[in-house]
Amino acid sequence: MLNKTEFEKIRQELAKTEQRRESVIQLSREIINLSKRIIYALHRDDAKDADLLVKSIEAKKILLLKNNVKLDINIDQVALQEYVEAICYYHFIKDKSIPAKAALKVDSETYLLGLCDLSGELVRKAVNSVVKNSPNTAFEIKDLVEEIYNEFLKFNLRNNELRKKSDQIKYNLIRLQDIIYELKIKGKLK
């Protein structure tokens, strides 16, 4: 009655899909971990460690994109958002630039979500720069976050994760404006 050969093929197909799913989950976890380590290295001014970690994360991202099919999991998208945040922060620290979406080879929503998270790391960098007596860095960061926020204002975002995360940019900008205001009042910024 039933074609047992067909059922054996289905079992093999499901096992292969589960194996790919587990591989995507593991790669995603590694990318998330590397992203955090890149950001932490940059906050510690350890560019050498950050350079090594960036090479590693790029290799992992290539594997993730190659192995990635829609497997009803979200961790891969989270990993790519963290990747965008870390690589954008890395380039901001290294050469005061933010890579374009095409350079990162991610979709638009992933890129934008990563930029939303980036604004929080930029606030942290601004605070650290003020503590290290480099207030002009805080001003540069405020200008960048203002520029990002201005671009986000031009979107008509529906009430989803991107809309909610884009609000973080606004609150981070307010924090940066408060920092700049305090510096100006104290005469530490011209």
Buried (B, 14 or more C-beta within 10 A) or exposed (E): EEEEEEEEEEEEEEEEEEEBBEBBBEBBBBBBBBBBBBBBBBBEEBEEBBBBBBEBBBEBBEBBEEBBEEBEBEBBBBBBBBBBBBBBBBBBBEEEEBBEBEEBEBEEBBBBBBBBBBBBBBBBBBBBBBEEEEBEBBBBBBEBBBEBBEEBEEEEBEEEEBBEBBEBBBEBBEBBEEBBEBBEEEEEBE
